[in-house]
């Protein structure tokens, strides 16, 4: 599970400048804790100083160079642990928006640094004991790391995009509150105080998907989570997600994934399946 869910890489007290080779190299995001020293980022060798947390989504592969005398710890994060850590609460939207792009979060107070170091130590202990390794524990550790970063991170929105970002943020927040109620898009627009066409235009421009597609992806991501992580009957999952009955839920799910809920559950329950990585819910299921 370590190689498919999360990895930990320690780079302690470099004796000389060295390029960091992230493991695994592809398909994972990177959360880096620079406890002290200097990190050079990208071909431009932009200097970043510690203590700080840095994050790169899985498609971002900037070159990282650790300066002599510096120390860093890296978590390789699968889409699954990121989505598990973010959760499905109304406030989760802030964590979702935090990790959709690279960020840096400076840690200025010693208690913050101590907490981050402790959380990385907990990851290390969890991964060193396969018989006790728990995805629930590790996703909880990661959630605390993301929250710590969120509290000290200041996003840099361009002034002319600030209003658009605000509308999209509020829309995502409303979706988290009401996707199980199956609100019509017109209801979201009315609650936001914007025209239907304006909401559609903002979503398409910033995410590439319509508001309806985003809502459907959120429902699908939650359905996948429940099919993977619970033994609940399809009738109960359908009711919990606001569908009239299991038949309506199955029709919706198959239209979105090309598999019935039962077939999906069967495939993801086999860890050696060749299709499992393509089928599992990913962070991109709900941007």
C-alpha positions in Angstrom: 0.0 0.0 0.0 2.9 2.4 0.7 3.8 2.5 -3.0 0.3 3.1 -4.2 -1.1 5.4 -1.5 1.8 7.5 0.0 5.6 7.5 0.2 8.0 9.2 2.5 11.4 10.3 1.5 13.9 11.9 4.0 16.7 14.2 2.7 18.6 15.0 5.9 21.4 17.6 6.2 22.8 17.7 2.7 26.6 17.8 2.6 26.6 19.5 -0.8 24.1 20.8 -3.3 22.1 17.9 -4.7 19.1 17.5 -7.0 16.2 15.7 -5.4 14.8 12.6 -7.2 11.3 12.3 -6.1 10.0 8.8 -5.6 7.7 7.8 -7.2 8.5 10.0 -10.2 5.2 10.1 -11.9 1.5 10.2 -11.0 2.0 11.4 -7.4 1.8 14.9 -6.0 4.7 16.1 -3.7 4.4 17.8 -0.3 7.8 18.9 0.9 8.7 20.1 4.3 11.9 22.2 4.3 12.8 22.2 8.0 15.8 24.5 7.5 18.1 25.7 4.7 17.4 26.6 1.1 15.6 24.9 -1.8 16.2 25.8 -5.4 13.1 25.4 -7.6 12.9 25.0 -11.4 15.4 25.8 -14.1 15.4 29.4 -12.9 16.8 28.2 -9.5 14.3 30.3 -7.5 15.4 30.3 -3.9 13.0 29.1 -1.2 14.0 29.2 2.5 12.8 27.1 5.4 11.1 26.4 7.5 8.2 26.0 5.0 5.8 23.6 3.3 5.7 23.3 -0.5 3.3 21.4 -2.7 3.2 20.4 -6.3 0.3 18.6 -8.0 1.0 15.3 -9.8 1.4 17.0 -13.2 3.9 19.5 -11.8 7.5 18.2 -11.9 9.7 21.2 -11.2 13.4 20.4 -10.7 14.3 20.6 -7.0 17.8 21.2 -5.7 18.6 21.0 -2.0 21.4 23.4 -0.9 24.3 22.2 1.3 23.4 22.1 5.0 19.6 21.9 4.2 17.2 19.3 5.3 13.9 18.3 3.7 11.2 15.6 4.0 9.0 14.7 1.1 5.6 12.9 0.9 4.6 11.4 -2.4 0.9 11.7 -2.5 -1.5 9.6 -4.6 -4.8 11.1 -5.8 -6.5 8.7 -3.3 -4.9 10.0 -0.2 -5.3 13.6 -1.3 -9.0 13.1 -1.8 -9.3 11.1 1.5 -7.5 13.9 3.4 -9.7 16.7 1.9 -12.9 14.9 2.8 -16.4 15.8 1.9 -17.4 18.5 4.3 -18.5 22.0 3.3 -15.2 23.5 4.5 -13.3 20.9 2.3 -13.6 23.3 -0.6 -10.8 25.5 0.8 -8.4 22.5 1.0 -9.5 21.5 -2.6 -8.6 24.9 -3.9 -5.3 25.0 -1.9 -4.0 21.8 -3.6 -5.2 22.4 -7.1 -2.0 24.4 -7.8 1.6 24.6 -6.4 1.8 26.5 -3.1 4.4 27.5 -0.5 3.5 28.2 3.1 6.2 29.8 5.3 6.3 28.6 8.9 7.4 31.5 11.1 6.6 30.2 14.6 8.4 27.3 16.3 5.2 25.6 17.5 4.1 25.3 13.8 7.5 23.7 12.9 7.3 21.3 15.8 3.8 20.2 14.8 4.8 19.6 11.2 7.9 17.6 12.2 5.7 15.5 14.5 3.2 14.8 11.7 6.0 13.6 9.4 7.3 11.4 12.2 3.9 9.9 12.6 3.9 9.1 8.8 7.3 7.5 9.2 6.1 5.3 12.1 3.0 4.3 10.2 4.9 3.3 7.1 7.5 1.4 9.0 5.0 -1.0 10.5 3.1 -2.6 7.6 1.0 -4.7 10.0 -0.5 -1.5 11.6 -0.5 0.7 8.5 -3.8 2.5 8.2 -5.0 4.7 5.3 -7.4 6.3 7.7 -4.6 7.4 10.0 -2.4 8.6 7.2 -5.1 10.6 5.5 -5.8 12.2 8.9 -2.2 13.2 9.2 -2.2 14.7 5.7 -5.4 16.6 6.5 -3.7 18.2 9.5 -0.7 19.1 7.3 -2.9 20.7 4.6 -4.8 22.7 7.3 -1.5 23.9 8.8 -0.5 25.1 5.3 -3.9 26.7 4.7 -3.6 28.8 7.8 -0.4 30.5 6.8 -0.8 30.4 3.0 -2.0 33.6 1.2 -3.2 33.0 -2.4 -2.2 35.5 -5.0 -5.2 36.1 -7.1 -4.9 38.6 -9.9 -7.2 41.6 -9.3 -9.2 41.2 -12.4 -9.8 37.5 -11.6 -10.7 38.0 -7.9 -14.5 38.2 -8.5 -14.5 35.2 -10.8 -12.5 33.2 -8.2 -15.0 34.3 -5.5 -18.0 33.1 -7.5 -16.3 29.7 -8.3 -15.3 29.3 -4.6 -18.8 30.0 -3.4 -20.3 27.6 -6.1 -18.0 24.8 -4.9 -19.0 25.5 -1.3 -22.7 25.3 -2.2 -22.2 22.1 -4.1 -20.6 20.5 -1.0 -23.7 21.5 0.9 -26.4 20.6 -1.6 -25.1 17.9 -4.1 -27.1 15.3 -2.2 -30.2 17.4 -2.6 -29.8 17.4 -6.4 -30.3 21.1 -6.8 -30.9 22.4 -10.3 -28.1 24.7 -11.6 -30.6 27.5 -11.7 -30.9 27.2 -7.9 -27.2 27.5 -7.5 -27.1 30.6 -9.7 -30.0 32.2 -7.8 -28.3 31.5 -4.5 -25.1 33.0 -5.8 -26.8 36.0 -7.2 -25.5 35.5 -10.7 -27.1 34.8 -14.1 -27.2 31.1 -15.2 -25.2 31.9 -18.3 -22.6 33.7 -16.2 -22.1 30.8 -13.9 -21.8 28.4 -16.9 -19.2 30.7 -18.5 -17.1 31.0 -15.3 -17.1 27.2 -14.7 -16.2 26.4 -18.3 -13.4 28.9 -18.5 -11.8 28.0 -15.1 -12.4 24.2 -15.0 -13.3 23.2 -18.6 -16.6 21.7 -17.4 -20.1 23.0 -17.1 -21.7 23.5 -13.7 -23.8 20.4 -14.2 -20.7 18.3 -15.0 -19.0 19.6 -11.9 -22.0 18.6 -9.7 -22.2 15.2 -11.4 -18.5 14.6 -10.8 -18.9 15.4 -7.2 -21.8 12.9 -6.8 -19.8 10.3 -8.7 -16.7 10.8 -6.5 -18.8 10.4 -3.4 -20.5 7.3 -4.8 -17.1 5.7 -5.6 -15.8 6.5 -2.1 -18.8 4.7 -0.6 -18.6 1.7 -2.9 -14.9 1.4 -2.1 -14.9 2.0 1.6 -18.2 0.7 2.9 -20.2 -2.5 2.6 -23.5 -0.6 2.5 -26.2 -2.0 0.2 -26.8 -0.1 -3.1 -30.2 0.9 -1.8 -28.8 2.7 1.2 -26.0 4.4 -0.9 -28.6 5.6 -3.3 -30.8 7.0 -0.6 -27.8 8.7 1.1 -26.9 10.4 -2.2 -30.5 11.6 -2.7 -31.6 9.2 -5.5 -35.2 8.0 -5.6 -34.1 4.4 -5.6 -31.2 2.1 -6.4 -32.3 1.8 -10.1 -31.9 5.6 -10.6 -28.6 5.5 -8.9 -27.3 2.6 -10.9 -28.4 4.3 -14.2 -26.6 7.5 -13.2 -23.4 5.7 -12.1 -23.2 3.6 -15.2 -23.7 6.6 -17.4 -20.7 8.3 -15.7 -18.3 5.4 -15.4 -19.5 2.7 -17.9 -19.8 0.3 -15.0 -22.7 -0.6 -12.8 -22.1 0.1 -9.1 -21.8 -3.6 -8.4 -19.3 -4.1 -11.1 -17.2 -1.1 -9.9 -17.2 -2.4 -6.4 -16.1 -5.8 -7.6 -13.2 -4.4 -9.6 -11.8 -2.1 -6.9 -12.0 -4.8 -4.3 -9.2 -6.7 -6.2 -5.9 -4.9 -5.6 -4.2 -6.8 -8.3 -6.6 -5.6 -11.0 -5.0 -4.0 -14.1 -7.9 -1.5 -14.3 -7.9 -0.3 -10.7 -5.8 2.9 -11.1 -8.0 4.0 -14.0 -11.2 3.3 -12.1 -10.4 4.6 -8.7 -11.7 8.0 -7.8 -9.1 10.6 -8.4 -8.6 14.1 -7.0 -9.5 15.3 -10.5 -13.0 13.8 -10.2 -14.0 16.9 -8.3 -11.9 20.0 -8.9 
